[in-house]
Amino acid sequence: MNTTNHTIDLLLEQCKCGNQQAQLSVYNRYYKAMYNTSLRIVKDHAEAEDIMQESFLSAFTKLDSYNAESSFGSWLKRIVVNNSISSYNKHKRLKEDDLDDTLYKLEEDYEGLADCDTSAYEIQRVLQTMNELKDSYRVALTLNLIEGFDYEEMSEILNISYANCRTTVSRAKESLRKKLSNLIKN
């Protein structure tokens, strides 16, 4: 076990005892990544902030169910993704979904790429083009390519069959390829 994992394990034990300083330390380690994860799904800054806060509260109250089979970050990310998709679907059902085409910033996820202007520009262009895809494609590609979930995990999260998940990702990639190809041509 490396030092980071040992440190987080100690913090989690303190969190289970209600230590607010430990909870703040855990929050400070993960909040930015969890916020960005939620933002990529719901596409609304305030909603992503709320989801992130609710997810941390949920995680801290359910720490006894965390079994350390995966990293704490992965476990927390699953909570954030599930809450984000649930919120997104709720807004979609209630027709409250304000899906503006505003490009939100993801530079924080790619800090190391800022030195390479060409790569950063290309990544930004791909992310912007992803935002132009229909919602089911955008969410599928976000979960698969950016968040790193495999088809089995995605099918559980999205509540669709494994085959449907593979098809959706395949069609989403093809749609993204076409849109990027059209950008290059123009």
Residue pairs with C-beta under 8 A, 6 or more apart in sequence:
1 9
5 71
8 26
8 29
8 72
9 68
11 22
11 25
11 26
12 22
12 26
12 63
12 66
12 72
14 21
14 22
15 22
15 23
15 26
15 60
15 63
16 63
16 64
23 60
26 56
26 72
27 56
30 56
30 73
30 76
31 52
31 56
32 108
33 73
33 77
33 109
34 52
34 55
34 56
34 76
34 77
34 80
35 48
35 49
35 52
36 106
36 108
36 109
37 77
37 80
37 81
37 84
37 147
38 47
38 48
38 51
38 52
38 55
38 80
38 81
38 83
38 84
39 45
39 48
39 104
40 106
40 142
40 146
40 147
41 81
41 84
41 85
41 88
41 139
41 142
42 48
42 51
42 84
42 87
42 88
42 91
43 99
43 100
43 102
43 104
43 131
44 98
45 104
47 87
47 91
48 84
51 80
51 83
51 84
51 87
52 80
54 83
55 76
55 79
55 80
55 83
56 76
58 79
58 83
59 66
59 75
59 76
59 79
66 72
66 75
77 147
78 157
81 143
81 147
81 149
81 157
82 157
85 139
85 157
85 158
88 97
88 139
91 97
92 135
99 135
101 131
101 132
103 124
103 127
103 128
103 131
106 124
106 127
107 114
107 120
109 146
110 120
110 123
113 119
113 120
113 123
114 120
125 180
125 183
126 176
126 180
129 176
129 179
129 180
129 183
130 138
130 141
130 142
130 176
131 138
132 179
133 141
133 172
133 175
133 176
133 179
134 175
136 168
136 172
137 168
137 171
137 172
137 175
137 176
138 172
139 158
140 154
140 158
140 165
140 168
140 169
140 172
141 169
141 172
141 173
141 176
143 149
143 153
143 154
143 157
143 158
144 150
144 151
144 154
144 169
149 157
151 162
151 165
151 166
151 169
152 162
154 165
154 169
155 161
155 162
155 164
155 165
158 165
160 168
